[in-house]
Amino acid sequence: MCKNLLTILFLLLTQSVIGQNKMSLKGEMSDYIGEKFLLLKGDDGGVFIVDSATVNSRGVIDFNWEGEHGFYRVSNKKDKIDLKINRDAFSFSLSGSIGDGELQFAENDENYEYQYYLSEFTILNESITDLRKQLLKLNEKDSLYKETYSEFKKLKKSKRNLLKDLWNTRIDSWSARFALAQQELTPDIKLTEQKAKEYYLKHFFDYFAFSDSLLTGTPVYYEKISKYLKARKINDLVQDGNFRKIKEVIGNLFWLTELDPGSQKYMANFLMNLYPENENEEIYHIVSDAYRVLNTCEYVLNTKTIKRRINNYKSIKKGWQVPDIPLHHTNDGRMQNLTNVNSEITLLVVWSGSCEHSVNLLSQISEIYYMYKELGLEVVAVSLDANLSYWQNTVSMGNYPWIHSCDTEGLQGSVASQLNIFVTPSMFLIDSSLKTIALPQTFFQLEQKLNEILR
């Protein structure tokens, strides 16, 4: 298990460059001559490396890549600079070190405001932390303790006022939202040990909005979640195999994102990348189960059957032989069974027209279908709808251009039974011999796997 969670975030993912701009970022960093920096950006599953460059002998660093405007991070092993890049050719200059120096941008650039808020919080946070350390060493009866404690309370009040000001009056500004997202509240000196820890964790996400679409999926978003996992001592829990506590920690993160399915997908992808199935099977399934509960449609079946299918589904691995399921009511009369599809790679989707999560997934798949079909992919969508007319209308309205089938017996039918289906949508990526390649839980995981095997 990697000691530094942030290291795991640097996922080298294959990025599609279709329709993207030629981007450049130039920075003057005279204090860092000869040092290598990474340019990072967030996506659906974590933080990936866009480019890397070294500060040349003139103190200049150049990044060039194909991408889009948005929130980026320039980072070495110790420090980072977060930037919102809103033009194809962006530049900055840094006088001094990243921690103590001054950043300069083009005139009236909105990054000025963001860096100002960050510097204000940095000064307050460092001062509050230093005073707290001093107070822990002093005797409460000393006059110096009273003076120091008074200053400590004054600084905490100043920080609260700044937090409230940004949260209440400047929340429409992205710079305020990003600066707020990185803040945590320091417990009072009178709260120690377990009570201080509980206070910290209780207020960890007070100024962090999971529903903020600008924030979701950025390096700040993933860094915040990683800090929370670290604060909950996730590495110790993993080492001890304390899956009950791990389930509680992960469940809390999903509870915090319950009202925002978009953020849940980012959370699920990130955690499943952090704890891949081949290395952390138990944790991977804790994450995927939590996601499926909130982002699939569950159906009523007797308890014993559901339990059996859940256990059987969890045992499905790469190489599992997918049953040659019958394809009823296909839009292509030649297709009687799955083997008739005769495709190099087949994406089997079990879905229902009455399940909004299913319909949303099919819409996403339709956007990439033709690109991957040329590379050897076929899609077979098997519906569990009981009403044929309803199913046919849903397929027609969606204009999904692949093979369709419908098992009107639903969860009681042979398809659901043989594939251990208990929720929709469920996906199986299989090869020409009907052996399982992967079981993607999200559209992002599906694209990752397709890129890996077909591009």
N, C-alpha and C positions, 0 to 999 in steps of 0.2 A: 504493500500500500504506500503510495507516495506521500511523503511527509508534508509537502507543500501543495495545498489544494489548487492554488493558482497555476501551478505548473501543468496540472491536468487539463486546464482550460485551453492551453495552446494547442488546439486540435488542428492538424493539417488536413483540412477538408478540401475536396475537389470543388472548385467554384465555377459555375457556368458564367461565361463572359458575354453571352448573347445580349446585344442591346445595351451594353454598359459603356461608360465613357472612359476615355484615356485620362487618368488622373495623375496629378503630381503634387508632392508636398516637399517644400524646401524649408529647412530650418538652419538658422545660425546658432551654433552651440559651441563657442570657443573654449569653454571649460571642459569639453568632452572630446578633444581631438584624439582620434584613434579608437574610440569606443564604438561598439556595435549596438544598434538599437533595432527593435522590432516594431513594425506597424501592425496594430491589431484591430480587429473589428468583430462585433458579435453577430451571430445569426441564430437560427432556430434551435441549435443544439449546444451552443457554447461560444467560446472566443477562438477565432482562427487567425493565423498569421497571413497578412496580406502581402507584406514585403519585408525585407531586412536590408539595412544599409549601415555603413560606418562613417563617422564624422571624419572628413578629410583634413589635410594639413592646414587648410584655410579656415577650419572650424565650421564647415558647411556639411549638412547631411541632405541627401536627395532620395526620396521614395517615388517610384513610378509604378503604376498598376492600372488594371482595368476594373472599374467599379462604379460606385454611385456616391452621391452626397450622403452625409450622415455623421454619426458619432464614431470617432476613432481614438485610439490610444497609442502613443509613442512610449515605448518602455524598454529599459534595460533590466538587469538583475535586481536593481535596488529601487529605482525611481520610475515615475510615470508622468506623462502629460496627457490630459484628456482634452480633446478638441472637437468642436462641431465644424466639419468642413462643408461649406455651402457653395463652393465653386470648384471647377475642374483643376485650376492651378492655385494652390493655397500656399501661404508662406507665414513664417513666424521667426522671431529672434528671441534668444534667451541670454540675458546678461547675468552671469553668475551660475550657481548650481540650481538644479530643479527645485530643491526644497526651500532655498533662501533667495533665489534670484528673481528677476523681473521678466515677465513674458511680454512681448510686443507683437501686435498684429496690425493689419491694415487699418486705416482710419475708420472709426465707427463700427468696427467688427464686434459682433455680439459676444465673442469669446472674452472680451475685456470684462464684461459684467460677471460672467461665470467665474473667471479667475479671481476677481475681487471678492466675491462671496466665499470662495474656497480659502483665500488668504485670511479673511476675517475669522472664519471658523477654525482655521489652523492655529492662529494665535490664541484664541480663546481655549481651544481644546488642550493645547500644550501647557498653557498657564494653569488651567484647572487640574490637569494631571499632576503637574509638578507640586502644586499646593497640597493636593490630596496625599501625595507621598510624604511631604513634610509633616502633615498633620498626624499621619500614622506613626511617626517617630516621636512626636511630642507628648508631653503629659498634659491632660486636660486642665489641670489646675494652674499651669504656667500662664503668665500674661501673654507670652509670645503665641501660645496656642489660640487664645481668644482673638488676637489681632489677625493671625493667619486664617482662622476659621471665618472671621468677618469678611476678609478679602475673598476667600473661597466662595462664600455665599453670594457675594457681590458679582463675581465673575459668572457664576452659574445663572444668576438672574439676567445678566447681560446676554448670555447665550440663549436663554429661554425667550427673551424679548426679540432677539434676531430671528430665531426660529418662527415665532408667532408672526412677526412682520412679513417674512417671506411666505409663510404658509397662508396667511389671511389676505394679504394685499398684493402679492406679486406672483401668485401661483400660476398665472397665465404665461409667465416667462419660463422658457425651457431652462435658462441658466439657474433660476431659483429652484426649480424642481430637481435638477441634477445635483446641485449643491446640497439641498435638503436630504436627498436620498442617501447621502454618504454619512449622515450624522447619527450619533447615538447619544443617549443621555447618561451622564455620569452619576452614580448613586451618591447620596449624601454620605459624609464621613461616618455618620452614626449608624449607617447600614454596613455591616461587615460580613465576610465569609458568605454563607449560603443566602442570607437575605439580600446582600449586595448583588450576588449573581442572579437571583430571581428578579430583582428590580431591573437589572440590565437587560435580561432576556424578555421581560414583559414589555419594555419600551423600545425594543430593538428596531421594530418596523413602524414606529410612530410617524415618521416623516418620509416613509418610503411607500409609494403607491404602486402596488402590483398591477393596477388597472391602467397605469399611465403608458399609453402606446408609444410615446417617444422614448421612454425609459426601458421598456421591455426589450430584452435581447441585446442590450448594449454591454460593453465591458463592465460598466458600473453595476448593472443589474446582476450579472453573474458574480462579480466580486462581493456584492452585498450578501448574496445567498451563501457563498463560500465562507464568509466571515461568520455568518450565523451557524453554519454547520460546525465550524471550528469552535465557536463559543459553546456549542452543545457537546463538544468533545467527541465528534463523530468517529475520528480515527481510533480512539480508545474503545468505543462501542463495537467497531468493526473487528478490532483485534481480539476483544473478549467474546465475540460472537453473541452479543446481547441484542438479538433480533427484535425482541419485544420493545426495547427502548428505541432502537433504530426505526421501527414502525411508527412509534409515537412521534419522533422528530420529523420524519418524512410526511406523516399524516398531517402534522401541524402546518407544514408548508403548503400542502394541497388545500387544507382548510382555508388558509389565508388567500388563496387564489380561486376559491370556489365560485365567486361571482364573475370571474373573468376567464372563460374557456381558452382564450388566446394565450394568456399568460400561463395557464396550466400546461399547454403544449410545450412552451419553452422550458418550463420547469421539468416536465417529464423527460424530454429529450436530453436536457443537460444532465439530469441524475442518472439516466440510463447510459449515457456516455461515460459518466464518472464511475459508475459501477456496472461495467459490461457483464453480460450474462455468463460468458465463458470464464470470468474471473471471480465474480461475486453473484452467483446464481440466486441466492436467497434474497439479497438486497435488491437485485434487479427485479425480481418478481414482486417484492413489496412495492416498488415504484410503479411497475406496470399495472398491478392490481389496483393501486390507489387511483391511477389515471383512468383505468377502464371503468371503475365504479362511477366516475363523474362524467365520462365522455363516451359512454356506450349506452345502448338501450338494453336493459335486462328484462327477462321474460319469466313468467310464472311456470314452474315445472315442479314436480314433487322434489322435496329436499334431498332425498337419497340420490336421485338422478343428477341433480345439479352438482352435488358434492363429488360424485364419481367423475363427472365431466371436467370439473375444475382440476381435480387431481390428475386426470388423464392428459388434459391440455398442458399442464405444467411439465409433464414428462416428455412432451414433444420436443425433439432436438433436431439439429441439422442432420440430414440423412434419413429422417423418419419417412417411411413409405406412406405416401398419401393414398387412401383408398380410391379406387377407380369409381367415383361416385356417379350415379345416373344424372343426366341433365334433362330435366323435364321441361316441356313447353318452350323449347329453345326458339330463338328467332332464326336459327339455321336448322332446318329439319334433318340435316346430315349428322348433327352432333347428338349422339345418344349417350355417350359417356365422356369422362374427362380425357381418356386416352385418345379420343377422336380429334382433340384439339391439335395435337401433333406440332407443338411449338417448342423452340429451343428453351425459352423461359416463359413460364405462365404465372401471372398474378391471379390467384383465386381469391375473390372477395365474397364473403357471405354477408348479406345485408338485408335491409327491410325498408320499403318505401315510407313506412310510418315512423322511421327512426331518423331524426334530423341529423344526427352524427353520421349516419350512413350516407345520406344524400350529400352532405357537405364533403365527405371523403371522395365520393364518386365525381363530384364537380372538380376537385383538385386533381384527381387522376386524369380526367378528360383533358386538362390543360397540358399534360406531358405525354399523352398517349401516342400521338403520331411520331414524336421524336424517338421514343423508345421502341415503337413498333418496327421502325426501319432498322433497329439494331437487334431485333430478334424477340421482342416481347409480345405476348398476347395476354389479354385480360378476359377472364371469365367471371362474370358477376352472377352469383346464385342468390336469388331472393327467397325469403321465408314468408312472403306475404300470402295470406289465405285467399285473398280476392284477386283473381286473375285480371279482371278489368282494371282494378286499381293499380296493380303492378304494371300492366301494359301502358297505362296512361302516364305513370311516373317515369318509365323508361323513355317514352315518346317525348315528354316535356323536357327531360334532361338531355335528350339527343346524345346519348352515350354510344359511341361508335364501335362497340366490341360485342363479344358473345354474351348473350343473356339467357338465363334459365330461372325457373321458379318452382320451388317445392312447396306446394300449397298446404302440406301437412305441418309446416313450420318446425318448431322444436321437437315435435313428435316424429318427424320424417326421417328418412334414411340419411340425408345429407347432414343434418345437424347431429344425428346420432353418431355417424361414422367419423365426423370431424371434431366431435366433442364440443360443439358450439353451445354456449350458454348466454352469449351477448352478441349484439351486432353493433358496428361492423367488426368482422374478424378477417384477417388477411393471412394468406399462405403464399409464399414465393417458392415455386417448385421448378425442377428441371424437366427435361424431356422424358425421363424415366419415372416421373411423378415422385421424386425424392425431394424432401424439404431443403431449401437453401436457407431460408430465414422466415421468421414470423414477425414482420414489422408491426409495431404497436401504434405508430403515428405515420403520417404522410412524410415527415422529415426522414424518419428511419427508412421508409420505403425508397425515397430518392437516394439516400446515402448508399443503400445496397445496390440499387440499379446502376448508379455511377461506378460502383466498385466492380461489378461483373460485366457491364455492357459497354463501358466507355474507356 
